Amino acid sequence: MSAGVAAKGRLFEGADWDFSVLQRIHDACEGIALKELGLDVYPNQIEVITAEQMLDAYSSVGMPLYYKHWSFGKHFAHQEAFYRKGLMGLAYEIVINSSPCISYLMEENTATMQTLVIAHAAFGHNHFFKNNYLFKQWTDAEGILDYLNFAKTYIAHCEEHYGQLAVERTLDAAHALMSHGIFRYPGKKTLDLRAEERREQERRRHEERAFNDLWRTVPAGPGKTANELTIDRRRALLGLPQENILYFLEKSAPRLQSWQRELLRIVRHIAQYFYPQGMTKVMNEGTATYVHYKIMTRLHEQGRLSDGNFLEFLQSHTNVVFQPGFDDQRFSGFNPYALGFAMMSDIERIVTRPDEEDRTWFPDIAGTGDAMAVLRDVWANYRDESFISQFLSPRLMREMRMFHLHDDPAEPKGIRVEAIHDERGYRRIRRALSRQYDVGLLEPNIEVVDVDLAGDRHLLLRHQVVDGNLLNEADAKLVLQHLADLWSYDVSLREVDATDTVLKEHGANPRKLAAAA
């Protein structure tokens, strides 16, 4: 693809680009990002891919070295069909939280869109990945690509030795439990993913010592009774209660082979890697959108983008931050790009051009003058829930016409307006919206609480019900079946309220699987 000859000072002319133009675009964005915005980023690696490759990246959660699984092919076929029929578009980019930070650009993008993508992904997302406290606690950006390569190789090796069906069934079960394979509270140093291949080799040479020690305590002789192994002791040996179900199975499932434990460990590590992204969607996209807007605007002010190219950018930017109204058939909640960008821009206004309302609500930042210093601090130290609960302003609530509905089927009045954007409603709206991003409320709180090692090894789990929200019965049945298959014995799940009253109970019996042979 050849680029048009650019006018003096311009990065490019028209829509065409080549790799020298991409280098020029990257360098121009980098100068603004580092010198003017004060961003701190990983080294950048930019890859240009086709539409089909972008669909393939979609299907494997955007990871370039992901292992093979049938679900990725299913997603690919579904998305390709919609794309070919014109029922969906493609992302302009995919960015990987790694060092170097890898940004995938579509070759069909125009030069303007490539500039937008580089500003958005290679500098906006990149800065957020490197500096936000959740990513620092939970991810190993320098090790993830090596670990994915190890995981892909290891799983292919297992398929050769143990059969594709056995590996597939173990991965199916692990994927079903993936959202319950996470440590939600940092208790130790971030995992060193580069060392995991070496650790796997060590584990292969040395059997699971904790596993052997644990099952040696199970009473076996006629002279012992179940009472000898007290509830407290057996729970302590198993580390119960345990919220990370995949970790519990990896360490304690009595019939899993060592290679199956390694598969669970791989799925668990990848789930943990993605954990911060689920808690920072608004902030991450808001940061990247704000950064690309500032960079693109500055490039235009410097004369490095023509008016036509800048208008092309503004059209795309407007589409990205479009927020349908509540009565629009397209409404499906808040667009994270729209809410995030609006809040970042509003913080800039509060810092540089506050009114009296802002000084009352935000005394620590109102009028301090350095918007980028405040924003960099926000990007580093908050997640969506705390960000919204502390920085959503009354003015923005009015501009976005926010209100809070209360919907309780048990009440005769049904739906009612709980709060509107007025003096009494601001805090209630902000609190209600932030709760929608509280990971403790989004994911059900399910823990392994006990297992009768001395008897039938029946595994017991507990779901702490919040606000009366019981699990979907069909989904619970399917997931429990996968859990029972991995555990190899019966499994029960009790849903309890705050008083420990059992509201509902589910159960599953293990199937005879080739993977357990």
DAPE-V132163 format. One record per residue. N is the residue number from 0. SS is DSSP state (2 for helix, 1 for strand, 0 for the rest). OMEGA is omega as a letter, one per 40 degrees, with the letter a starting at -180 (NA if undefined). Layout:
n = [N/N]
ss = [SS/SS]
omega = [OMEGA/OMEGA]
This chain:
n = [0/1/2/3/4/5/6/7/8/9/10/11/12/13/14/15/16/17/18/19/20/21/22/23/24/25/26/27/28/29/30/31/32/33/34/35/36/37/38/39/40/41/42/43/44/45/46/47/48/49/50/51/52/53/54/55/56/57/58/59/60/61/62/63/64/65/66/67/68/69/70/71/72/73/74/75/76/77/78/79/80/81/82/83/84/85/86/87/88/89/90/91/92/93/94/95/96/97/98/99/100/101/102/103/104/105/106/107/108/109/110/111/112/113/114/115/116/117/118/119/120/121/122/123/124/125/126/127/128/129/130/131/132/133/134/135/136/137/138/139/140/141/142/143/144/145/146/147/148/149/150/151/152/153/154/155/156/157/158/159/160/161/162/163/164/165/166/167/168/169/170/171/172/173/174/175/176/177/178/179/180/181/182/183/184/185/186/187/188/189/190/191/192/193/194/195/196/197/198/199/200/201/202/203/204/205/206/207/208/209/210/211/212/213/214/215/216/217/218/219/220/221/222/223/224/225/226/227/228/229/230/231/232/233/234/235/236/237/238/239/240/241/242/243/244/245/246/247/248/249/250/251/252/253/254/255/256/257/258/259/260/261/262/263/264/265/266/267/268/269/270/271/272/273/274/275/276/277/278/279/280/281/282/283/284/285/286/287/288/289/290/291/292/293/294/295/296/297/298/299/300/301/302/303/304/305/306/307/308/309/310/311/312/313/314/315/316/317/318/319/320/321/322/323/324/325/326/327/328/329/330/331/332/333/334/335/336/337/338/339/340/341/342/343/344/345/346/347/348/349/350/351/352/353/354/355/356/357/358/359/360/361/362/363/364/365/366/367/368/369/370/371/372/373/374/375/376/377/378/379/380/381/382/383/384/385/386/387/388/389/390/391/392/393/394/395/396/397/398/399/400/401/402/403/404/405/406/407/408/409/410/411/412/413/414/415/416/417/418/419/420/421/422/423/424/425/426/427/428/429/430/431/432/433/434/435/436/437/438/439/440/441/442/443/444/445/446/447/448/449/450/451/452/453/454/455/456/457/458/459/460/461/462/463/464/465/466/467/468/469/470/471/472/473/474/475/476/477/478/479/480/481/482/483/484/485/486/487/488/489/490/491/492/493/494/495/496/497/498/499/500/501/502/503/504/505/506/507/508/509/510/511/512/513/514/515/516]
ss = [0/0/0/0/0/0/0/0/0/0/0/0/0/0/0/0/0/0/2/2/2/2/2/2/2/2/2/2/2/2/2/2/2/2/2/2/0/0/0/0/0/0/0/1/1/1/1/1/1/0/2/2/2/2/2/2/2/2/2/0/0/0/0/0/0/0/0/0/0/2/2/2/2/2/2/2/2/2/2/2/2/2/2/2/0/0/0/0/0/0/0/0/1/1/1/1/0/0/0/0/1/1/1/1/1/1/0/0/0/0/2/2/2/2/2/2/2/2/2/2/2/2/2/2/2/2/2/2/2/2/2/0/2/2/2/2/2/2/0/0/0/0/0/2/2/2/2/2/2/2/2/2/2/2/2/2/2/2/2/2/2/2/0/2/2/2/2/2/2/2/2/2/2/2/2/2/0/2/2/2/0/0/0/0/0/0/0/0/0/0/0/0/2/2/2/2/2/2/2/2/2/2/2/2/2/0/0/0/2/2/2/2/2/2/2/2/0/0/0/0/0/0/0/0/0/2/2/2/0/0/2/2/2/2/2/2/2/2/0/0/0/1/0/0/2/2/2/2/2/2/2/2/0/0/0/0/0/2/2/2/2/2/2/2/2/2/2/2/2/2/2/2/2/2/2/2/2/2/2/0/2/2/2/2/2/2/2/2/2/2/2/2/2/2/2/2/2/2/2/2/2/0/0/0/0/0/2/2/2/2/2/2/2/2/2/2/2/2/2/2/0/0/0/0/0/0/0/0/0/0/0/0/0/0/0/2/2/2/2/2/2/2/2/2/2/2/2/2/2/2/2/2/0/0/0/2/2/2/2/2/2/0/0/0/0/0/0/0/0/0/2/2/2/2/2/2/2/2/2/2/2/0/0/2/2/2/2/2/2/2/2/0/0/2/2/2/2/2/2/0/0/0/1/1/1/1/1/0/0/0/0/0/0/0/1/1/1/1/1/1/0/0/0/0/0/2/2/2/2/2/2/2/2/2/2/0/0/0/2/2/2/2/0/0/1/1/1/1/1/1/1/0/0/0/0/0/0/0/1/1/1/1/1/1/0/0/0/0/0/0/0/0/2/2/2/2/2/2/2/2/2/2/2/2/2/2/2/0/0/0/1/1/1/1/1/1/0/0/0/0/0/1/1/1/1/1/1/1/0/0/0/0/0/2/2/2/0]
omega = [a/a/i/i/a/i/a/i/a/i/a/i/i/a/a/i/i/a/i/i/i/i/i/i/a/a/i/i/a/i/i/a/a/a/a/a/i/a/i/a/i/i/a/i/a/a/i/a/a/i/i/i/i/i/i/i/i/a/i/i/i/a/a/a/a/i/a/i/a/a/i/i/i/i/a/a/a/a/i/i/i/a/a/i/a/a/i/i/i/i/i/a/i/a/a/i/i/i/e/i/a/i/i/i/i/a/i/a/i/i/i/a/i/i/i/a/i/i/a/a/a/i/i/i/a/i/a/i/a/a/a/a/a/i/i/a/a/a/i/a/a/a/a/a/i/a/i/i/i/a/i/i/a/a/i/i/i/i/i/a/a/i/a/a/i/i/a/a/i/i/i/a/i/i/i/a/a/a/i/i/a/i/a/a/a/i/i/a/i/a/i/a/i/a/a/i/i/i/i/i/i/i/i/a/a/a/i/a/a/i/a/i/a/a/i/a/a/i/a/a/a/a/a/i/a/a/a/i/a/i/a/a/a/i/i/i/a/a/a/e/a/a/a/a/i/i/i/i/i/a/a/a/a/a/i/i/a/a/i/i/i/i/i/i/i/i/a/i/a/i/i/i/a/a/a/a/i/a/a/a/a/a/a/i/i/i/a/a/i/a/a/i/a/a/a/i/a/i/i/i/i/a/a/i/i/i/i/i/a/i/i/i/a/i/i/a/i/i/a/a/i/i/i/i/a/a/i/a/i/a/i/a/a/i/a/i/a/a/a/a/i/a/i/i/i/i/i/i/a/a/a/a/a/i/a/i/i/a/i/a/a/a/a/a/a/i/a/i/a/a/a/i/i/a/i/i/i/a/a/a/a/i/a/a/a/i/a/a/a/a/i/a/i/a/a/i/i/a/a/i/a/i/a/i/i/a/i/a/a/a/a/a/i/a/i/i/a/a/i/a/i/a/a/a/a/a/i/i/a/i/a/a/a/i/i/i/i/a/i/i/a/a/i/a/a/a/i/a/a/i/a/a/a/a/a/i/i/a/a/i/i/i/i/a/i/i/i/a/i/i/i/a/a/i/a/a/a/a/i/i/i/i/i/i/i/a/i/i/a/a/i/i/i/i/a/i/a/i/a/i/a/a/a/i/i/i/i/i/a/i/i/a/i/a/a/a/NA]
